[in-house]
């Protein structure tokens, strides 16, 4: 026995001497590794202002980004050993799409994971033989993902009822949302104002308001088509078929919409396509009401159902009778789509839904109401929202702000939420899927974290949960705001890599006052 006397017993004095000697050996390298003063009054975070891990991350970011202020980050251990790490953690930064984590987590707790959206089809007429004599009303419910396929399945029921003609108008009712004056404009610096990520929310939203264009080359030449097939959209196919070869990237083709009177659009596509290859693109070209009305009419036409009247917008009469309806998947499914693939329009639709469900009598804008509800929800949890700007719930804004400390505080609450598993399952898995599918590959970190990413001009960001080699899960938020920010992704990936392989779990010191001062190792 190393501490026994000749009688085989350890005296109290010998115990104290041994502990003092052991502490000296332990503390010497720790103090060299974490130079700092001792904490007082039981505070075991004595190295928060000067820890080696954060210092190294700061130095790496400063060297990469040429700025000491470009990086803001915070990391907090949730279920194991570790020391909180902060770099510029209280500076409000532009978050980009990691703001979707706030919106989706809020929706899970405010709306509930089983929340769903209904789209009703009603009539003020009656069915006589194979004819519906009266208007067909479509009462939208704000569904974030009312797809082409779901609409086809629902409208097919009319055909199954034996209806082949609607002797009336197709009336779209988009009164579910209230919006006062539209939405704050996002000034995109790209050259494609019709890009999918720019689609705005609307009660009339169907199929994400997108046209899917495809061109395929074979021995006949090239064929072009769009889904859905709308009468207002015409394709001017100028793609030429060439000999077999490697299929070119999408960037090899130019899609140019030409807008004409009467709401018609001709899409001219040019390029060269080897036989056996195809190219595709998605564009948003029509206003929501026109797109949805035209798609519903097109689907009815494919089923052999003729609508004699026109497309109108209006309220559904209280006396109208329900004919059929389609119900969306639950909120958990929507949240997964939003976070895995960073859908801006679905996140913005979700914010409007929170507002519509909790609108006060004196409120006439569901975006503003939704933001108010989320702020109140956060403040009830003890999250300081000072300086936070939600704006549209998707992060597609130049005005949105959040601090890294606020972000990790929200993630800590999410970790303890009854719906923690639902939120985490919605987030991209490192090196495996979603917007993290190609990041940190071949590093040994596959599946070791669930991270929402953000990307805007001069903005790169991450937020989520990652696990270190000790099986401790960390809540981490990192934001790079810099001009340029293209190398910010490498900085943020370095943070995730270091948290995993070299987590800051070093020894800290504290002084505990229990009648006599003593130093303990934490």
N, C-alpha and C positions, 0 to 999 in steps of 0.2 A: 504494500500500500504506500503510495508516494507521500502521504501526509501523516503516517502513523509514528508514534513514539515507541520507545523500547517495550512498552507494555501493550502495544497494538492499538492504542487509543489516540484520537486526535483531540488536542486541546483547543479551546476557543481562540487562544492567541495564535496558535499555528494556523487555524482556519483563516483568521484575518490576514496573517502574513502571506499565505498562499493566494488568497483572493486578490490582495493588493498587487502581488507579483504577476499574477495572470492578467489582471486588468491592465498593467503597464505594458505587457507584450501585445495585448489586443488593441489598446488605444493608440499606441505609437503609429502603426501604419494607417489606422483610420484617420487620425488627425492630419497625417500627411496627405491623405487622399482627399479629405474634405476639410480644408482649412476654414475654420469658423470659430466663433465664440460659443461657449456653452449656452444652451437654452436654460431658462429659469422657470420656476413655478410649475413644473410638470409638463412644460411644452416640449414635446419630443420631436419638433420639426426645426431643430436648431440650425439646419443647413439650407433652409429654404431660399436664402438670398445669395448663396454662393456654393452651389453644388457642382461637382465636376461634370456630371452627365449633362446638365443644362448648359454649362459653360462650353463644353465641347460642341453641343448642338448649335449654340449661338455662334461660336467661332466658324463652324462649317457653313452655316447659313450666311453669315456676314461675308465670308470669302466667296461664296457662290453667287450671292445676290448683290454684292457690292453695297450693302446697306445694313445697318444695325437695327433698323426699324421695320424691315420688310417682313420678318417672320414674327408671328404671334402663335404661341402654343401653350397647352396645358395638358398634363397627364396625371391621372389620379388612380392609385391601385384600389380595386373594389373588393377583393376577397382573399388577399394574401399580403405578404411583406412587400414594402415598397415605400419610396419617399415621393411626395407630390413634387412635380416639376413644372416650372412656369417660366416662360420667356415672353415678355411684353403682354402678359395674360390679361391685363385690364384695359388694353387699348382697343376701342371699337374698330373692327375691320370689316371689309366687304366679304361676306361668306360664300357667295355663289350658291351652288345647289345644296350645300350641307344644311341650308335653311329648311329643306324639305324634311329633315329629321325632326325639327321642332313641330312642323305642321302635322306630320303623320302621327307622331307620338301624342300630340294634343288631340287629334281626331279619335285615336283609339280610346282615350280616357273621356273625352267630352261626348262623342257620338256613340261610342261603344263598338266593340269588335264585330258585332252582328248587324250593324247598321247596313241598310241596303237602299237602293233607289228604284222607284217604280216609274215606268213609262206606260201610260194608259192610252188605249184606243177606244173612243166612244162615238156614239152617233145620236143625232137628234131625229133620225128617221126610223124607218122600219124595213125589214127584209121581206120582199115579196118575190117568190120564186128564186131566180138567180140574181136578183138585183137588190142592192141596198139603196132604197130611195131616201136620200138625205145626205147630209155632210158626214165625213169621217174626220173626227177630231183627234189630234195627237197631243196629249197633255204630257209634256216633258217634266221630269222630276229632278233634273240636274245630274243625271248619271254621268260619271267621269269617263266611262268606257262602254257606251252603247254601240256595239260593233255592228258591222255589216251582217255578220253571220247571225247574231241574235235577232236583228230586225227581219232577216229573211225567214227565220224559223217562226217568228210571231205572225208576220203577215201571211205566211202560208196557211195559217188557221182559217183565214177568210176563204181561201180557195177550198179548203177541206169542208167548210160549211156550205159549199155549193155556190158561193157568190162569184160572179164573173164580171159584174158591172157595178160601179158606184155612181148613182145618178145624183151627183152633188159635188161639193168642193172638198179639197183636202185642206183642212184648217190646222195650222200649227199654233199651239198654245205654249208660249215660253214665259209665262208669268211667275214661274216658281222663284226665280231670282229677281231681286231688286238691285239695280245698279244706277247710281246717280252720276250721269256725265261720263260714263266709260271708265277706262283704266289708265293709270299712269303709263305714259309711253316709254318703251324701252328702245333706246337708240342703238341699234345693232350696227357694227362696223363691217359686217359681211356684205357680200354682193348678191344675197339671195333672200329677199323679203318674204318669199313664199316657203321658207324652210319649216319643217315640222316643229322645231323647238320654239318657233315664234307664234304658234297658234294661241289665240286668246280664249279664255273661258266663255261659256255661254250656256244658258238654259237649253238652247237649241242644239247643243253639241251632239253630233253623232259621228261614229267612226273616226274620232279625233280630227274631223274635218279635213281628211287627207285623201288625195288621189294617188293611187299606186300605178305608176306607168312602167311598162315593160316592153322591151324590144328583144326579139330572138332571131338568130340567123340560121338558116338551113339551106338545103339544095334549091329551094324556091326563091331565095333572097332573104329579105327581112320582113317580119310582121310586128306590128306595134299595137298595143291595146292598153286599156286602163281599167282599173277596178276601184270603185264601181263604174259602170258604163253610163255616163250621164249625157243627155242630149246637148247640153251646153258646152261640152268639152270635145274638141276635135283635135286629132293628132296629125301633124304634118311630118310624116316619117321620111327623113332624108338620110337615114343610116344605110350605108352600103355594105353588102356582104363581101368578104374577102376569103382567100384561101385559108385552110385550117391553120391554126396557130394558137399561141397562148392567149387566153381570154384577157382583154384589157381591163383596167380599173374603171370605176365609175367616172373618175375625173377625165377620162378620155372622151367623154360625150358632153355635149352642150344642150341643155333644155331651155328653150326660150318661149315663155308664154306671151301671146299677143292678144290683148283685150279688145273686144269689139262691142259695138252697140247691142243692146238687148241682153247683156249679161253673158254673152258667149265668149269663149276663150279658145284660141288655136295655139296648141303647144308644138313648136317646131323643135325637132331633135336631129342632131347631126353627129356624124362620127363613122368609124369603120368597125365592123364586128365580124370576127372569124366564124365560120360555120360551126354549129354546135354550141355557141356561146350565147349568153343573154346579158342584158344590162337593165338595171331597174333604178327608179328614183321615186321619192315621195314629195309631193308638192301640195300646198294649201292655196287654192286659187279662187274659191268662191266664198261669199259671206255665209255665215252659219245657216241662216234661214233658207237661203236659196239652195245650198248644198243638201241640207236635210230633206227639204221638200222634193227636190229633184231625185234624190236617191230613193226615197220611199215610193215615189211614182214609178221610178225605173224598176224597182223590185216587184211592184204590183203588176207592171206590164209584162215582166218575164214570166209571171204566173198566169198570164192570160186575163188579168183583171183590168178593165178599162175605167178610168176616172173621167167623167164627162166634164166636170168643172175645172176650175183653176186652182192654183196654190195661193192660200191666204194665210194671214196671221191674225189671231184673235183669241178671245177668251172662250173657254168651254162653257156652254150653258149649264146651269145647275140641274136642269131636267134631262140632260144627256145621259144615255144608258151605256154602261160599260160593255164593250164587245170582247175585248181581249187585253192582255197586258204582258209586259216583260219585266222581270225583276232581275236586278244586277246581282253579280256575286257579292259576298259580304265585304265589309270594309277591310278586313285582313288581307283579302285577295287584292284589293285596290292598292293598299299600302305597299304590298310587295312589288307590284308593277311600278309604282311611283319611285321607290327607292332603288330597286335593282337597275332600272333603265333610265332613271332621272327624268321622268316625264313632267315637263313644265306645266302643260295644260291640265293634266290630271291633278297635280298639286294645287294649282290655282282654283280648279273646280272644287277641290276639297275645302279650301279656305272659304269659298262662297257658301258651301253647304253648312259649315259651322256657323256662319253668319245667319243664313236663312233659318236654321233651326233655333237660333237664340236671339233673333231680332227683337229689339225693343220697339214699343209703339211709336217712338219719336225718331226711329232710324229708317232711312230709306236707301241705304247702300250696304249690301251684304258683305262686301270686301271690308269696309270699315268696321262693321259689326263683328265679323270674324276675327279681325285683329284685336278688337277690344276684348272679346271673350278669351282669346289666348293669353293676352297680357294679364287678365284677371286670374286665370287658371295658374299661370306661372307665379304670380305674386302670392297666391294662397299656399303655394309650395315653398315659399321663402326665397324664390329666385329674384335677385335684384335686376329689374328690367331697365334700369337707367342706361340710356344711350342705345338701347336695342331698337332697331327699325325692321319690322317684318315686311312691310310694303305689299307683297303679293303672295307670300307663302311658298314661292318656288325658288327664290334667290335669283330670278331673272330680272335683275334691277341694278342700277348704279347707286341706288340710295340705301339699300338694305345694309344693316350693321348688326354685329354681335361681337362680344368679347370671347376669347377662348375660355376664360373662367366661367362665364355664363353658360357656355356650351357644355363644359364638363359637369357643371352643377346640374344641368338638365339631364345629361346622360346618367348621372348618379341616381336621380329620381327614377329615370326610366329603368335602370337596373333593378330597382326595388318595386317596380310597378307590377300589378297583376297581369299586365299584357307585355311584360318584358320579352317573353319568347316570341310573341307576334312581331314586335318591332325588330328584334335582332334577326329573325328569319327573313325579314324584308331587305336586309342590307347586303350589298355585294360581298362575296367571300374572297379573301385575298388569293390572287393567282388562280381563281377558279371560275367566277361568273360575274355577270353584270358589268359595271364600269371598272371593276378591279380585275377582270379576267386576264389581262395582259400585264398586270403590274406585279412586281416582286416575284416573277417566275424564276425557277431554278435557284432560289435562295434558301430552300428548306422551310419556307413559311406558308406553303400551300395549306389553306384552310385554318390558319392560325389567327384569323381576325375577321371581323365583319365591319367594313368601312364604307361609309357614304363619301363620295367624292364630289368636288365642285370645280367648275371650270368656267371662267369668263375671261375676257380680255384683261390682262394684268392681274388676274386672280387665279390662284390654285388653292384648294382646301381639302381637308379630310375631317371626318368626325365619325366616331364609332367605338368599337370595343376590340381590343387585341390582347392576345395571351402571350405571356413570356415563357421562358424555358422552365420556370418554377411552377407553371400552371396558375399563375396569378393573372387575372383579367384586369386590364387597364381601360379606363375611359380616357379617350384622347381626342383632342381637337387641335388642328393646326391650320393656320391660314397664312398664305403668302400674298401680300399686296405689293406689287412692284412693277415697274416699267423698264424692261419687260419681265414677265413672270414665267416664261417658258421653262426655265430651269427650276422653278419652284416645285415641280412634281418630284424631281430627284431629291430635293431637300426633305420633303414630306415623307417620301419612301425611306430615306435614311433614318428619320425619326422612328418609323414603324419597325425597321430592321433593328435599330439599336435597343428599342424597348423590348424586343423579343430576345435578342441574344446577349445583351448587356444591360439588363434592367437596373435602374437605380435603386438598389436595395441595400446600400451601404449602411454601416452602423451610425446611428445618431446618439447624442448624449442628452441626458436630462438631469436636472437637480430636483429631487423630491424633498419637500419640507415635511418631515414627520417627527418634529421635535429635535432632530439633529440633521445636519446637512450630510448627504452622501451622494455620490455620483453613481449612476447605474447605466449599464449598457442596454440599449433598446434593440 
